[in-house]
Structure formats: structure tokens, C-alpha cells
Amino acid sequence: MDEIFRALADPSRRRLLDSLQRTNGQTLRELCGELDMTRQSVSKHLTILEDAALITTTRRGREKLHHLNTAPIAAITDRWISRYHQHHAHTLHALKRTLENPVPDTDFVYQTHIATTPEKLWQALTSPEFTRQYWGVSLRSDWQPGSQITWEENTATISDPDQIVLEADPPRRLAYTWHTFTPDWATGAGIDEDLRARLAAEPRSTVIFDIEPATPGTVQLTVTHTGFTTDSTLRSMISQGWPSLLSSLKTLLETGQPLPQS
């Protein structure tokens, strides 16, 4: 947590975070336009933010894209608001609101660190017994590229030829297309027909899980949900759902018990 506070203490680094809050997924060249300093100096500031897990990076061809990661801010908020709510809640809430507001970038990127092994995390992402515990969904597949995935959620069983595994490289990388928004799924999830129809009209999105060893005994999980239009309804929904779901996954792997499902 000290690294986070040190990173936030510098006004130049706060400006970079503000810029990513407005437009997520920027290159180093784009971010250099935010500060009156050399490219090398901006790169050093970004390295400090990345070391503090306040930003994450992905690749698009030869370009390196920088994304805002709100998980550390959420952790600070949870710790300090609960302890000093009356004196500091207003200030911390303003900081949390600034950094967690939905960004205009269409991709959703979220990163967390979990005290587990890559193999156990892979199992938690692909085993229906695991996914049911923290997600309330059973995902059934042989997890080979091109294979279909059957979703079982509430009382609905969702199958579709376009609901498939795109990439599987255990225990490093998993990618698959998102599920079909069927009437049975909507009924079980409490979604009205108007909202279901809007979701069904959007292009099918893709979720990517990247698993990397981090500090001894921990792994870094980066979730990238992509393929949204600029006015996507699903994008706004998953930006709320993924942080909660991944917190429950982390808790399950570290304690043996998931968070209570809402």
C-alpha cells in the first residue's frame, strides 16, 4: 500500500491517471502529450504507476497500451473508509469516484493479484465446480480451441455454436466468446425483455484471462473484456460485475470460501 501512496503523491503521475480515466488504453506517445517533459521521464512515471498496480498494460501489435486499474484504489477505500469513515469518507469517496467512473474506452481491463498458483487459478476458471462457487455459473467445455462452451446459470442452460473457446494455453492464457442472451437466461437473471433485446443486438464480445507469476506464492490475473461498441449496454454492466466476481474468486482461492453472492 505504501507504493500506491508514493505513486499518487506526485502531481505528474496523478495527471497521467486523470488522462487514462478520460481515455483508457493510451500509448506512451499519446500520454507524452499530457506532460511537458521528455518521453523517457514520462516512461519512468508510468513504470512507477505500473509497479504500484495503478495501471496495467496490454499489447496491440507493436504498440503498448496503458489502462487504468482501479483495484488498488478500491482496496484503499475499503480499508480507510471502514476505519475512519466520519473524518475521511468524503475525501476518499471523491478519489474513488474519480478513478472508478466508467471510461470511454470500449475495452474493459481489470488486474488483480491472488495468493495461489497458476495451475489452481486455471482450474478455478475452467472447472464448473469452481465457477459455480464464486460466479453462480457452471461453464462446461473440453477447453480446446474451437470447442463450444455450455453455460448453466440459475435454471437456464445456454448453448450456441458461436459460444466457443478461442484460445487455451494452460495455465497462462484463456480466451472465449461471451454467452448468448437467451430468454431463459434473462428470466433467471431478472432481466426484462427490453434490456435482453438490447444486449442481444450487440456484437458478441470476448473475454481474455492472462495469468502470470508475480511475487513468490502469488499470480497476477489480467482480465480483458473486449469487442464492445462505444454505446454498449453490456460494457456498463460488466464494468460493475467483473470487479465483484474477481474479488469473490480471489477470496475463494485464498480462504476456501467465496464472497456471498448478491
C-alpha positions as CSV (number, residue, x, y, z in Angstrom):
1,M,0.0,0.0,0.0
2,D,3.0,2.3,0.6
3,E,3.8,2.1,-3.1
4,I,0.3,3.2,-4.0
5,F,0.5,6.3,-1.8
6,R,4.0,7.2,-3.1
7,A,2.8,6.8,-6.7
8,L,-0.2,9.1,-6.1
9,A,1.9,11.7,-4.3
10,D,3.4,13.0,-7.5
11,P,1.2,15.5,-9.4
12,S,2.6,14.4,-12.8
13,R,1.6,10.8,-12.1
14,R,-1.9,12.0,-11.0
15,R,-2.2,13.8,-14.3
16,L,-1.4,10.6,-16.2
17,L,-4.1,8.7,-14.2
18,D,-6.6,11.5,-14.9
19,S,-5.7,11.2,-18.6
20,L,-6.3,7.4,-18.5
21,Q,-9.6,8.0,-16.6
22,R,-10.8,10.1,-19.5
23,T,-9.4,7.9,-22.3
24,N,-8.2,4.5,-21.4
25,G,-5.8,2.4,-23.4
26,Q,-3.3,5.1,-24.5
27,T,0.1,4.7,-25.9
28,L,3.3,6.3,-24.4
29,R,3.3,8.8,-27.3
30,E,-0.3,9.8,-26.5
31,L,0.4,10.2,-22.8
32,C,3.5,12.3,-23.5
33,G,1.2,15.0,-24.8
34,E,-0.2,15.3,-21.2
35,L,3.1,16.4,-19.6
36,D,5.8,18.9,-20.6
37,M,8.7,16.5,-20.2
38,T,10.8,14.0,-22.1
39,R,9.5,10.7,-23.3
40,Q,12.0,9.0,-21.0
41,S,10.7,10.9,-18.0
42,V,7.0,10.0,-18.8
43,S,8.1,6.4,-19.2
44,K,9.6,6.4,-15.7
45,H,6.4,7.8,-14.2
46,L,4.4,5.1,-16.0
47,T,6.8,2.4,-14.6
48,I,6.2,3.7,-11.1
49,L,2.4,3.6,-11.6
50,E,2.6,0.1,-13.1
51,D,4.8,-1.1,-10.2
52,A,2.0,0.2,-7.8
53,A,-0.6,-1.7,-9.9
54,L,-2.4,1.6,-10.6
55,I,-2.1,0.9,-14.3
56,T,-1.9,-2.2,-16.4
57,T,-0.6,-2.7,-20.0
58,T,-1.6,-4.7,-23.0
59,R,-0.2,-5.1,-26.5
60,R,-1.8,-4.1,-29.7
61,G,0.6,-5.2,-32.4
62,R,3.8,-3.4,-31.7
63,E,2.1,-0.8,-29.5
64,K,1.9,-0.9,-25.7
65,L,-1.4,0.3,-24.3
66,H,-1.8,1.7,-20.8
67,H,-5.0,1.1,-18.8
68,L,-6.2,2.4,-15.5
69,N,-6.5,-0.2,-12.8
70,T,-9.0,0.7,-10.0
71,A,-8.4,-2.3,-7.8
72,P,-5.7,-0.6,-5.5
73,I,-7.9,2.4,-5.1
74,A,-10.8,0.2,-4.1
75,A,-8.6,-1.6,-1.5
76,I,-7.6,1.8,0.0
77,T,-11.2,2.9,0.1
78,D,-12.3,-0.3,1.8
79,R,-9.6,-0.1,4.4
80,W,-9.7,3.5,5.3
81,I,-13.4,4.3,5.0
82,S,-14.2,1.4,7.3
83,R,-11.8,2.7,9.9
84,Y,-12.1,6.5,9.7
85,H,-15.4,6.9,8.0
86,Q,-16.6,10.1,9.8
87,H,-13.4,12.0,9.2
88,H,-12.2,10.9,5.8
89,A,-15.1,9.4,4.0
90,H,-15.9,12.4,1.8
91,T,-12.3,12.8,0.5
92,L,-11.8,9.1,-0.2
93,H,-15.2,8.8,-1.8
94,A,-14.3,11.6,-4.2
95,L,-11.0,9.9,-5.1
96,K,-12.7,6.6,-5.6
97,R,-15.4,8.1,-7.8
98,T,-12.9,9.9,-9.9
99,L,-10.9,6.8,-10.6
100,E,-13.7,4.3,-10.9
101,N,-16.1,6.2,-13.2
102,P,-16.6,4.2,-16.4
103,V,-14.1,5.3,-19.0
104,P,-15.0,6.0,-22.7
105,D,-12.6,3.3,-23.9
106,T,-14.6,0.3,-25.2
107,D,-12.3,-2.4,-23.7
108,F,-12.6,-3.3,-20.0
109,V,-9.3,-4.3,-18.3
110,Y,-9.0,-5.4,-14.7
111,Q,-5.9,-6.7,-12.9
112,T,-5.6,-8.4,-9.5
113,H,-3.0,-10.4,-7.6
114,I,-4.0,-13.7,-5.9
115,A,-2.1,-15.9,-3.4
116,T,-2.3,-19.1,-5.4
117,T,-0.6,-21.0,-8.2
118,P,-1.2,-20.6,-12.0
119,E,-2.5,-24.2,-12.1
120,K,-5.1,-23.6,-9.3
121,L,-6.2,-20.4,-10.9
122,W,-6.6,-22.1,-14.3
123,Q,-8.7,-24.8,-12.6
124,A,-10.8,-22.1,-11.0
125,L,-11.5,-20.5,-14.4
126,T,-12.4,-23.8,-16.2
127,S,-13.9,-26.2,-13.6
128,P,-17.7,-25.9,-13.4
129,E,-17.5,-26.9,-9.7
130,F,-15.2,-23.9,-9.1
131,T,-17.0,-21.4,-11.3
132,R,-20.3,-22.3,-9.6
133,Q,-19.0,-21.3,-6.2
134,Y,-17.8,-17.7,-6.9
135,W,-19.8,-17.0,-10.1
136,G,-23.0,-18.9,-9.8
137,V,-22.4,-20.2,-13.3
138,S,-21.2,-23.6,-14.5
139,L,-19.0,-23.5,-17.6
140,R,-18.8,-26.8,-19.4
141,S,-16.3,-27.5,-22.2
142,D,-13.2,-29.5,-23.0
143,W,-11.4,-26.2,-23.3
144,Q,-9.9,-26.9,-26.7
145,P,-9.7,-24.0,-29.2
146,G,-12.9,-24.1,-31.3
147,S,-14.9,-26.1,-28.8
148,Q,-18.3,-24.9,-27.6
149,I,-18.9,-23.8,-24.1
150,T,-22.2,-24.5,-22.3
151,W,-23.3,-22.0,-19.7
152,E,-25.5,-23.1,-16.9
153,E,-26.8,-20.2,-14.8
154,N,-29.8,-20.3,-12.5
155,T,-32.3,-22.5,-14.3
156,A,-31.0,-21.7,-17.8
157,T,-28.7,-23.8,-20.0
158,I,-27.2,-21.7,-22.7
159,S,-25.7,-23.3,-25.8
160,D,-24.8,-21.7,-29.1
161,P,-22.4,-22.5,-32.0
162,D,-20.7,-19.1,-31.6
163,Q,-20.2,-19.6,-27.8
164,I,-16.7,-21.1,-28.2
165,V,-13.1,-21.3,-26.8
166,L,-10.9,-19.0,-28.8
167,E,-7.5,-19.7,-27.1
168,A,-6.4,-22.1,-24.4
169,D,-2.8,-22.2,-23.2
170,P,-2.9,-23.7,-19.7
171,P,-2.1,-22.3,-17.3
172,R,-1.2,-19.0,-19.0
173,R,-3.9,-17.7,-21.2
174,L,-7.6,-18.4,-21.8
175,A,-10.0,-16.6,-24.2
176,Y,-13.6,-17.3,-25.2
177,T,-16.7,-15.6,-26.6
178,W,-19.4,-14.3,-24.3
179,H,-22.7,-16.1,-23.9
180,T,-25.9,-15.7,-25.8
181,F,-28.6,-13.6,-24.1
182,T,-31.5,-16.1,-24.3
183,P,-35.0,-15.5,-22.9
184,D,-34.4,-18.3,-20.3
185,W,-31.2,-16.6,-19.1
186,A,-33.0,-13.3,-18.8
187,T,-35.8,-14.8,-16.8
188,G,-33.4,-16.4,-14.3
189,A,-31.2,-13.3,-14.1
190,G,-34.2,-10.9,-13.5
191,I,-33.6,-9.1,-16.8
192,D,-36.6,-7.6,-18.6
193,E,-37.2,-8.2,-22.3
194,D,-36.3,-4.7,-23.4
195,L,-32.9,-4.9,-21.8
196,R,-32.3,-8.5,-23.0
197,A,-33.2,-7.4,-26.6
198,R,-30.6,-4.6,-26.4
199,L,-28.0,-6.9,-25.1
200,A,-28.8,-9.5,-27.8
201,A,-28.5,-6.8,-30.5
202,E,-24.9,-6.0,-29.6
203,P,-21.9,-7.8,-31.3
204,R,-20.7,-10.8,-29.3
205,S,-17.9,-9.8,-27.0
206,T,-14.7,-11.7,-26.0
207,V,-13.1,-12.2,-22.6
208,I,-9.4,-12.9,-22.2
209,F,-7.6,-14.2,-19.0
210,D,-3.9,-13.7,-18.8
211,I,-2.2,-15.5,-15.9
212,E,1.4,-14.6,-14.9
213,P,3.6,-15.5,-11.9
214,A,4.1,-12.4,-9.7
215,T,5.8,-12.3,-6.3
216,P,6.6,-15.7,-4.7
217,G,3.4,-17.5,-3.9
218,T,1.2,-15.2,-6.0
219,V,0.0,-14.8,-9.5
220,Q,-1.2,-11.8,-11.5
221,L,-4.5,-12.2,-13.3
222,T,-5.4,-9.7,-16.0
223,V,-9.0,-9.9,-17.4
224,T,-9.6,-8.1,-20.7
225,H,-13.2,-8.0,-21.9
226,T,-13.3,-6.6,-25.5
227,G,-15.4,-6.2,-28.6
228,F,-17.9,-3.6,-27.4
229,T,-19.4,-0.7,-29.3
230,T,-19.0,2.8,-27.9
231,D,-22.5,2.9,-26.6
232,S,-22.6,-0.7,-25.3
233,T,-25.1,-1.6,-22.6
234,L,-23.1,-4.8,-21.7
235,R,-19.9,-2.8,-21.3
236,S,-21.5,-0.7,-18.5
237,M,-22.9,-3.9,-16.9
238,I,-19.7,-5.9,-16.9
239,S,-17.7,-3.0,-15.5
240,Q,-19.7,-3.4,-12.3
241,G,-19.9,-7.2,-12.4
242,W,-16.2,-8.2,-13.1
243,P,-14.7,-6.5,-10.0
244,S,-17.2,-8.2,-7.7
245,L,-16.8,-11.5,-9.4
246,L,-13.0,-11.4,-9.3
247,S,-12.9,-10.4,-5.7
248,S,-15.0,-13.5,-4.9
249,L,-12.6,-15.6,-7.0
250,K,-9.6,-14.2,-5.1
251,T,-11.3,-14.8,-1.7
252,L,-12.2,-18.4,-2.6
253,L,-8.7,-19.3,-3.7
254,E,-7.1,-17.6,-0.6
255,T,-9.6,-18.6,2.1
256,G,-11.6,-21.5,0.7
257,Q,-14.8,-19.5,0.9
258,P,-16.2,-17.2,-1.8
259,L,-17.9,-13.9,-1.0
260,P,-21.6,-14.0,-0.5
261,Q,-23.4,-13.7,-3.9
262,S,-25.7,-10.7,-4.3
